[in-house]
Amino acid sequence: MIDASKFLSRIKWDKNLNPSEFEIGIYDRVENRIIYRKFTDMGFEKGNKFSFFIIGFDGKECEIPFHRIREIVQRGRIVWKRPVK
């Protein structure tokens, strides 16, 4: 299975995929649960292979490490899930 950052790159660049169909499940350490955000709400910094940016529920930009991604969902169906160790 490919890692989350490679899957996100495919969503971003593959012309056969519609980025607005995807949601990203991110582990929230404070709430101890997975929260879901639209792929189109994410921002990527060129050359940064460790994290991405997203606007938080409070309206502030947050930097999230890729390892916090737990699931990627397309139209309500899980298409990628982090393997359990």
Summary of the structure (lengths in Angstrom):
residues: 85
radius of gyration: 12.3
end to end distance: 13.8
largest distance: 36.0
contacts: 187
relative contact order: 0.24
helix: 22%
strand: 42%
